[in-house]
Every structure is written in C-alpha cells, then in structure tokens.
C-alpha cells in the first residue's frame, strides 16, 4: 500500500507540489486520450501514448511492434467504446508513477456481430520522458465480457479475443484471497 494518498513520493517544495498536480492531470489525460484513440482506430495516437521502447510480448520492442500488435487486436472488433472511470495514481518519484484505471468497454465483434459489454482495469506504469508522460506498461485485468443481452458473472468472457491475455478480476488482487481465507468459508 502506498505511503501517502498520492503514493510514496512526497514533494519537498511548492514547485514540486505544482509539478505533481500538473503530472496528475497529464496522466489522466493520457488515459482518456488512449481510450479515444482506440475507439477512433487511430493507431498512431495509441502507440504515441507509450514509451518509445515499449516491450510488446516476450521479445519485441518499440512503437512499430506495438502498432502491429494493436492493429491486429483492434481489427477483431468493428466498433468499440471505452468509458474511463475511477483512476488511482501513485507517484514513486517526480518522473515515475503507477495507477489503476477502471474502464467499461463495449465491443462489436466482427465475426459474430455480437455487441459485448464488459468491465476491465488497466494496471499501469507511467514514465515521464522529455517532459511528457507516457505508458511504460499496461496490464489488462477483466471482470467479465458478455453479449449485451446476457447477465454478467465474474470471469465470463475473459480472454475472448486472440492476441490478448487478460487476468480475471477480482482474483488478481493479492488481498482478495487473503480476505476470503480469513472468513473460514
């Protein structure tokens, strides 16, 4: 658990406090711009949100590799809507942070025509490079993804699409099992 409400890094003076506020706003904009770029299928804007040396899979690096991977993934759905909600940001120092972003997504499958609805979290690492905040890493965790006419349940629809490995929620939280283990059920 972070030391303070905005993470373990505590600014030492007014200038650093203002910088943290501006950084907080910039990171929130980064997340929203990513969602908009995904829905617009603006892959140049999507990959521009990432560290130029981003790792893609086990052995590929860079925005070009990410653009190829993201384009393949997003071509599996015709329309998407990503609604960004809760966003917790923890600063580790003036140029690194991590965060958790709640997102409601709606996806139109190209192969079946289904309209899917789901809820996900991105577990992010942020990095400031040359004065600009970017994603250093994004990990996708999902509660569910179901056809709009179905009732959701935890884990339903996780890993529906090729090219993406989602981690199911709420079990991805280390505290989840600890909580239930103490209940003796």
C-alpha positions as CSV (number, residue, x, y, z in Angstrom):
1,X,0.0,0.0,0.0
2,X,1.4,3.4,-0.9
3,X,2.7,5.6,1.9
4,X,0.6,8.7,1.1
5,X,-2.7,9.4,-0.7
6,X,-0.8,10.1,-3.9
7,X,1.9,7.4,-3.5
8,X,5.2,7.2,-1.6
9,X,6.8,10.3,-3.2
10,X,6.3,13.5,-1.3
11,X,7.3,16.8,-2.9
12,X,9.7,18.9,-1.0
13,X,8.6,22.3,-2.0
14,X,5.9,24.3,-3.8
15,X,7.4,23.8,-7.2
16,X,7.4,20.1,-6.8
17,X,3.8,20.1,-5.5
18,X,2.7,22.1,-8.5
19,X,4.6,19.7,-10.8
20,X,2.8,16.7,-9.2
21,X,-0.6,18.3,-9.7
22,X,0.2,19.0,-13.4
23,X,1.6,15.5,-13.7
24,X,-1.6,14.1,-12.2
25,X,-3.7,15.9,-14.8
26,X,-1.4,14.9,-17.6
27,X,-1.6,11.2,-16.7
28,X,-5.4,11.4,-16.5
29,X,-5.4,13.0,-20.0
30,X,-3.0,10.2,-21.2
31,X,-5.5,7.6,-20.2
32,X,-8.5,9.4,-21.7
33,X,-6.6,10.1,-25.0
34,X,-5.7,6.4,-25.2
35,X,-9.3,5.4,-24.9
36,X,-10.4,7.9,-27.5
37,X,-7.6,6.8,-29.9
38,X,-8.6,3.1,-29.5
39,X,-12.2,3.9,-30.3
40,X,-11.2,6.1,-33.3
41,X,-8.8,3.4,-34.5
42,X,-6.0,6.0,-34.6
43,X,-3.2,3.6,-34.0
44,X,-0.6,6.3,-34.4
45,X,-2.1,8.1,-31.5
46,X,-2.5,4.9,-29.5
47,X,1.2,3.9,-29.8
48,X,2.2,7.5,-29.2
49,X,0.9,7.1,-25.7
50,X,3.6,4.6,-24.9
51,X,7.3,4.7,-24.1
52,X,9.2,4.6,-27.5
53,X,10.9,1.4,-26.3
54,X,7.8,-0.3,-25.0
55,X,8.0,-4.1,-24.7
56,X,5.5,-6.0,-26.8
57,X,5.2,-9.6,-25.8
58,X,8.2,-11.5,-24.7
59,X,10.7,-10.4,-27.3
60,X,9.5,-7.4,-29.4
61,X,10.1,-3.8,-28.5
62,X,9.1,-0.4,-29.8
63,X,6.1,1.5,-31.1
64,X,6.2,-0.1,-34.5
65,X,5.8,-3.6,-32.9
66,X,3.1,-2.3,-30.7
67,X,1.2,-0.7,-33.6
68,X,1.2,-4.0,-35.5
69,X,0.0,-5.9,-32.4
70,X,-2.7,-3.4,-31.5
71,X,-3.9,-3.2,-35.1
72,X,-4.4,-7.0,-35.2
73,X,-6.2,-6.9,-31.9
74,X,-8.5,-4.0,-32.7
75,X,-9.4,-5.4,-36.1
76,X,-11.3,-8.2,-34.3
77,X,-13.9,-5.7,-33.3
78,X,-15.6,-3.2,-35.6
79,X,-16.8,-0.7,-33.0
80,X,-15.6,-0.1,-29.5
81,X,-16.5,2.3,-26.7
82,X,-14.1,2.7,-23.8
83,X,-15.5,4.7,-20.9
84,X,-12.8,5.6,-18.4
85,X,-14.0,5.9,-14.7
86,X,-12.1,5.7,-11.4
87,X,-8.4,6.4,-11.7
88,X,-5.9,6.0,-8.8
89,X,-2.4,7.3,-9.4
90,X,0.6,6.7,-7.1
91,X,3.7,8.7,-7.7
92,X,7.0,7.0,-7.0
93,X,9.2,10.0,-7.8
94,X,8.8,13.1,-9.9
95,X,9.1,11.0,-13.2
96,X,7.5,7.6,-12.4
97,X,4.1,6.6,-11.2
98,X,1.7,3.7,-11.3
99,X,-2.0,3.6,-11.5
100,X,-5.2,1.6,-11.7
101,X,-7.9,2.6,-14.2
102,X,-11.4,1.3,-14.2
103,X,-13.0,1.1,-17.7
104,X,-16.3,0.0,-19.0
105,X,-15.9,-1.3,-22.6
106,X,-18.4,-2.2,-25.3
107,X,-17.2,-4.1,-28.3
108,X,-18.8,-5.1,-31.6
109,X,-17.4,-8.4,-32.7
110,X,-16.6,-8.6,-36.5
111,X,-17.0,-12.4,-36.6
112,X,-20.4,-12.8,-34.8
113,X,-21.9,-9.3,-34.9
114,X,-22.5,-9.5,-31.1
115,X,-22.4,-6.4,-29.0
116,X,-20.3,-7.2,-26.0
117,X,-20.2,-5.2,-22.7
118,X,-17.6,-5.6,-20.0
119,X,-15.6,-4.1,-17.2
120,X,-11.8,-4.0,-17.0
121,X,-9.0,-2.5,-15.1
122,X,-5.7,-1.4,-16.5
123,X,-2.8,-1.7,-14.1
124,X,-0.4,0.9,-15.4
125,X,3.2,2.1,-15.0
126,X,3.8,5.7,-16.2
127,X,7.0,7.3,-17.1
128,X,7.9,10.9,-17.9
129,X,10.2,11.1,-21.0
130,X,11.4,14.5,-22.2
131,X,8.7,16.2,-20.2
132,X,5.8,14.1,-21.5
133,X,4.0,11.3,-19.5
134,X,3.6,8.0,-21.3
135,X,2.7,4.4,-20.5
136,X,5.7,2.3,-19.7
137,X,3.5,-0.7,-19.3
138,X,-0.3,-1.6,-19.3
139,X,-1.7,-4.8,-17.9
140,X,-5.3,-5.7,-18.6
141,X,-7.5,-7.3,-16.0
142,X,-11.1,-8.1,-16.6
143,X,-14.2,-8.9,-14.5
144,X,-16.4,-10.0,-17.4
145,X,-17.2,-9.6,-21.1
146,X,-20.7,-10.7,-22.2
147,X,-23.2,-10.2,-25.0
148,X,-25.3,-7.1,-24.2
149,X,-28.3,-9.4,-23.8
150,X,-26.6,-11.7,-21.2
151,X,-26.3,-11.3,-17.5
152,X,-22.6,-10.8,-16.5
153,X,-20.8,-13.0,-14.0
154,X,-17.1,-12.9,-12.8
155,X,-14.7,-14.4,-15.3
156,X,-17.2,-14.8,-18.2
157,X,-15.7,-13.8,-21.5
158,X,-12.1,-13.3,-20.1
159,X,-9.6,-13.9,-23.0
160,X,-12.4,-13.7,-25.7
161,X,-10.1,-12.1,-28.3
162,X,-6.9,-13.5,-29.8
163,X,-3.7,-11.6,-29.2
164,X,-4.6,-10.6,-25.6
165,X,-4.1,-12.3,-22.3
166,X,-6.4,-10.8,-19.7
167,X,-6.1,-11.6,-16.0
168,X,-9.5,-12.2,-14.3
169,X,-10.8,-9.9,-11.5
170,X,-11.3,-9.8,-8.7
171,X,-8.9,-12.7,-8.1
172,X,-6.0,-10.8,-9.5
173,X,-5.9,-8.7,-6.3
174,X,-3.5,-10.2,-3.7
175,X,-5.9,-9.1,-1.0
176,X,-8.8,-11.0,-2.5
177,X,-7.9,-14.5,-1.4
178,X,-6.5,-13.1,1.9
179,X,-9.8,-11.6,2.7
180,X,-11.8,-14.7,2.0
181,X,-9.3,-17.0,3.7
182,X,-9.9,-15.2,6.9
183,X,-13.6,-15.8,6.7
184,X,-13.2,-19.6,7.1
185,X,-15.7,-20.4,4.3
